[in-house]
Amino acid sequence: MKSVNLIVFGAALLLFSCKKIVTLKLKNVPAAIVIQGEVTDQPGPYSVTINQPVDFYADNNFPPVSGAVVFITNTSTGQIDSLTEGSPGVYNTHILEGIPGITYDLSVTVQGMNYKAASTMPQKVLLDSVTYQRNSGFGRTQISAVANFQDPAGERNYYQFVEYINQVQLTKDLLLFDDRLSDGRYINYALFNDSAYLQPGDELQVDMYCVDSAVYNYFFQLFQSGGAGSFNTSASPANPTSNISNGAYGYFSAHTVSSNKGYVP
């Protein structure tokens, strides 16, 4: 089992509903763009967000990029969805449907450059339940959610978790799990958070994403080299490896979503 609770200081993470946008402070960046897009097995529309990056020490202001030509293709059927810009820098699908096992190709043409990416949506794994564990220390009791699910045997699986407390998404921590040493086992994965503590009576929603290896590695590298976590003393982050071509930053992810909502006992 390889699991990490990622506490990102080099990136401001905004995850909402089943749509993810990660706004990165990148290290000494040249002129380029940040592309972040997804397709899920939930009903669309899906979105691709395009921004200008900024240097690590610049103000946290990421200008949107308008006027891009954006397509997502279902490589199994050949269906092409031409995205339209719903708000500055945010491009939305119209007809695309996310299906496990299908590879989706992203094409973005902007500022005279073409950027491409591909992501294969893994088969869905269900989040069976969410239970809770309590740990005491430093004069307080911390309540942590535990995600319970059956990992499929005989295949490599990568998971990402997102939490919402009282309908407010926790954005500081990235929670990842890799079944490399736990293939086929029943998993009880504690979702530890650095600064958010559950209280009895809180409403908690946990979303579990099945992501492909490239997306998992992107976020894992962000943790390793991004000055993230209390034991990482990097002065400034290196840029994680994107699955998007031509030097773009960001990622394109096709993933499934399984959710559980309840109240903390």
C-alpha positions as CSV (number, residue, x, y, z in Angstrom):
1,M,0.0,0.0,0.0
2,K,1.3,3.4,-0.9
3,S,-0.9,6.2,0.4
4,V,-0.2,9.9,1.0
5,N,-2.1,12.8,2.5
6,L,-1.0,15.7,0.4
7,I,-0.8,19.2,2.0
8,V,-0.1,21.6,-0.8
9,F,1.5,24.9,0.0
10,G,2.7,25.4,-3.6
11,A,-0.7,25.2,-5.2
12,A,-4.1,26.7,-4.4
13,L,-6.6,23.8,-4.9
14,L,-10.2,24.4,-5.8
15,L,-12.3,21.3,-6.2
16,F,-16.0,21.6,-6.7
17,S,-18.7,19.0,-7.3
18,C,-17.1,16.5,-9.7
19,K,-15.1,19.2,-11.5
20,K,-11.5,19.9,-10.5
21,I,-9.5,23.1,-11.0
22,V,-6.0,23.2,-9.6
23,T,-4.5,26.7,-9.8
24,L,-0.7,26.3,-9.6
25,K,2.0,28.7,-8.5
26,L,4.7,27.4,-10.8
27,K,8.5,27.8,-10.4
28,N,10.1,30.5,-12.7
29,V,7.8,29.8,-15.6
30,P,8.3,30.9,-19.2
31,A,5.4,32.0,-21.3
32,A,3.1,29.0,-21.4
33,I,-0.4,28.0,-20.3
34,V,-2.1,26.0,-17.6
35,I,-4.7,23.5,-18.9
36,Q,-6.9,21.6,-16.5
37,G,-9.7,19.4,-17.7
38,E,-11.7,16.4,-16.9
39,V,-14.3,13.9,-18.1
40,T,-16.1,11.8,-15.5
41,D,-18.8,9.0,-15.4
42,Q,-21.2,11.6,-13.9
43,P,-23.6,13.5,-16.2
44,G,-21.9,16.4,-18.0
45,P,-21.2,19.0,-19.0
46,Y,-17.5,18.7,-18.3
47,S,-15.0,21.6,-18.4
48,V,-11.5,22.5,-19.4
49,T,-10.0,25.6,-17.8
50,I,-7.2,27.5,-19.3
51,N,-5.1,30.1,-17.5
52,Q,-1.8,32.0,-17.8
53,P,0.7,30.7,-15.2
54,V,2.6,33.0,-12.8
55,D,6.0,32.6,-11.1
56,F,6.1,31.1,-7.7
57,Y,6.7,34.5,-6.0
58,A,4.2,36.4,-8.0
59,D,0.8,37.5,-6.8
60,N,-1.9,34.7,-6.7
61,N,-3.5,36.0,-9.9
62,F,-4.0,33.6,-12.8
63,P,-5.4,35.4,-15.9
64,P,-7.9,33.3,-17.9
65,V,-7.1,32.5,-21.5
66,S,-10.0,33.2,-23.9
67,G,-10.4,32.4,-27.6
68,A,-9.0,28.9,-27.5
69,V,-10.3,26.1,-29.8
70,V,-11.0,23.0,-27.6
71,F,-12.1,19.5,-28.6
72,I,-12.5,16.3,-26.6
73,T,-12.8,13.1,-28.6
74,N,-14.1,9.7,-27.6
75,T,-11.5,7.5,-29.3
76,S,-13.8,4.4,-29.2
77,T,-16.7,6.0,-31.2
78,G,-14.8,8.8,-32.9
79,Q,-17.3,11.3,-31.4
80,I,-15.9,14.8,-31.2
81,D,-17.3,17.4,-28.8
82,S,-16.4,21.0,-29.6
83,L,-16.3,23.0,-26.3
84,T,-17.6,26.5,-26.0
85,E,-16.3,29.2,-23.6
86,G,-19.0,29.7,-20.9
87,S,-17.0,32.1,-18.9
88,P,-13.5,33.6,-19.4
89,G,-11.1,30.7,-19.7
90,V,-13.6,28.0,-18.9
91,Y,-14.7,25.7,-21.8
92,N,-17.7,23.3,-21.5
93,T,-18.7,20.2,-23.4
94,H,-22.1,19.6,-25.0
95,I,-22.7,16.0,-26.0
96,L,-19.8,14.0,-24.5
97,E,-20.6,11.1,-22.1
98,G,-18.0,9.7,-19.8
99,I,-17.7,5.9,-19.9
100,P,-15.3,3.7,-18.0
101,G,-12.7,1.9,-20.1
102,I,-12.8,4.6,-22.8
103,T,-9.8,6.8,-23.8
104,Y,-10.5,10.5,-24.3
105,D,-8.3,12.8,-26.3
106,L,-8.0,16.5,-25.5
107,S,-6.9,19.1,-28.1
108,V,-6.4,22.7,-27.2
109,T,-5.3,25.3,-29.8
110,V,-4.5,28.7,-28.4
111,Q,-2.0,31.5,-29.1
112,G,-0.7,29.6,-32.2
113,M,0.1,26.4,-30.3
114,N,-1.6,23.1,-30.2
115,Y,-1.6,21.0,-27.0
116,K,-2.8,17.4,-26.7
117,A,-3.5,14.9,-23.9
118,A,-5.1,11.5,-23.5
119,S,-6.6,9.9,-20.5
120,T,-8.3,6.5,-20.1
121,M,-11.1,6.3,-17.6
122,P,-10.6,3.4,-15.2
123,Q,-13.3,0.9,-14.3
124,K,-15.4,2.1,-11.4
125,V,-14.8,1.1,-7.8
126,L,-17.6,1.7,-5.3
127,L,-17.0,3.5,-2.0
128,D,-18.9,1.1,0.2
129,S,-19.1,3.2,3.4
130,V,-17.5,5.9,5.5
131,T,-16.7,5.2,9.1
132,Y,-14.8,7.3,11.7
133,Q,-11.8,7.0,14.0
134,R,-10.9,9.2,16.9
135,N,-7.3,10.1,18.0
136,S,-6.5,12.1,21.1
137,G,-3.5,14.3,21.5
138,F,-2.4,17.8,22.4
139,G,-5.5,18.3,24.5
140,R,-8.0,17.6,21.7
141,T,-9.7,14.7,19.9
142,Q,-9.4,14.5,16.2
143,I,-12.1,12.8,14.2
144,S,-11.0,11.4,10.9
145,A,-13.2,9.8,8.2
146,V,-12.3,6.3,6.9
147,A,-13.1,5.3,3.4
148,N,-14.0,1.6,3.1
149,F,-13.9,-0.1,-0.3
150,Q,-13.0,-3.4,-2.1
151,D,-9.9,-3.0,-4.3
152,P,-10.2,-5.1,-7.5
153,A,-7.7,-8.0,-7.7
154,G,-5.3,-8.4,-10.5
155,E,-5.1,-4.7,-11.7
156,R,-3.3,-1.6,-10.7
157,N,-5.7,1.0,-9.2
158,Y,-5.2,4.7,-8.2
159,Y,-7.6,6.7,-6.1
160,Q,-8.1,10.3,-5.1
161,F,-10.4,11.5,-2.4
162,V,-12.3,14.8,-1.9
163,E,-14.1,15.8,1.3
164,Y,-16.9,18.3,1.9
165,I,-17.8,19.3,5.5
166,N,-21.2,20.9,5.8
167,Q,-21.2,21.4,2.0
168,V,-17.9,23.2,2.1
169,Q,-15.1,21.5,0.2
170,L,-11.7,20.9,2.0
171,T,-9.1,22.2,-0.4
172,K,-5.8,22.2,1.5
173,D,-5.2,18.4,1.5
174,L,-4.9,16.1,-1.5
175,L,-5.6,12.5,-0.5
176,L,-4.3,9.7,-2.7
177,F,-4.1,6.0,-2.5
178,D,-2.2,3.5,-4.6
179,D,-2.9,-0.3,-4.3
180,R,0.6,-1.4,-5.3
181,L,0.9,-3.3,-2.0
182,S,-2.8,-3.9,-1.4
183,D,-4.1,-5.4,-4.6
184,G,-7.4,-7.2,-4.1
185,R,-7.7,-6.3,-0.4
186,Y,-10.6,-4.7,1.4
187,I,-9.3,-1.2,2.1
188,N,-9.9,1.0,5.2
189,Y,-8.2,4.3,4.3
190,A,-8.1,7.0,6.9
191,L,-8.5,10.5,5.5
192,F,-6.3,12.5,7.8
193,N,-6.4,16.3,7.4
194,D,-3.8,18.8,8.5
195,S,-6.1,21.5,9.8
196,A,-9.7,20.5,9.4
197,Y,-11.3,18.6,12.2
198,L,-14.7,17.0,12.1
199,Q,-17.2,17.5,14.9
200,P,-20.1,15.3,15.9
201,G,-23.2,16.3,13.9
202,D,-21.2,17.6,10.9
203,E,-22.4,16.6,7.5
204,L,-19.6,14.9,5.6
205,Q,-19.5,13.9,1.9
206,V,-16.6,11.9,0.6
207,D,-16.0,11.5,-3.1
208,M,-13.7,8.8,-4.3
209,Y,-12.2,9.1,-7.8
210,C,-10.6,6.3,-9.8
211,V,-7.9,8.0,-11.8
212,D,-5.3,6.8,-14.2
213,S,-1.6,6.5,-13.4
214,A,-0.6,9.8,-15.2
215,V,-3.0,11.8,-13.1
216,Y,-2.0,10.0,-9.9
217,N,1.7,10.6,-10.6
218,Y,1.0,14.3,-11.4
219,F,-0.5,14.9,-7.9
220,F,2.1,12.7,-6.2
221,Q,4.9,14.7,-7.8
222,L,3.2,17.9,-6.7
223,F,3.5,16.6,-3.1
224,Q,7.1,15.4,-3.5
225,S,8.5,18.5,-5.0
226,G,6.1,21.3,-4.3
227,G,7.1,22.3,-0.8
228,A,4.1,20.3,0.4
229,G,3.8,18.7,3.8
230,S,5.4,19.5,7.1
231,F,8.6,17.6,6.4
232,N,9.3,19.1,3.0
233,T,11.8,22.0,3.3
234,S,12.0,22.9,-0.4
235,A,12.3,26.7,-0.9
236,S,10.1,26.6,-4.0
237,P,8.3,23.8,-5.9
238,A,9.4,22.0,-9.1
239,N,6.7,21.6,-11.7
240,P,4.9,18.2,-11.7
241,T,5.0,16.2,-15.0
242,S,1.9,17.0,-17.0
243,N,0.2,14.6,-19.4
244,I,-0.4,17.5,-21.7
245,S,2.0,18.0,-24.7
246,N,4.1,21.0,-25.8
247,G,5.1,22.2,-22.4
248,A,1.7,23.1,-21.0
249,Y,1.2,22.9,-17.3
250,G,-1.7,21.1,-15.7
251,Y,-3.4,17.8,-16.4
252,F,-6.3,16.1,-18.2
253,S,-8.2,13.4,-16.3
254,A,-10.9,10.9,-17.2
255,H,-12.1,9.3,-13.9
256,T,-15.0,7.8,-12.2
257,V,-16.7,9.2,-9.1
258,S,-18.3,7.3,-6.1
259,S,-19.8,9.3,-3.3
260,N,-20.9,8.8,0.3
261,K,-22.7,11.3,2.5
262,G,-23.7,11.2,6.1
263,Y,-23.4,12.7,9.6
264,V,-20.5,12.4,12.0
265,P,-21.7,10.3,15.0
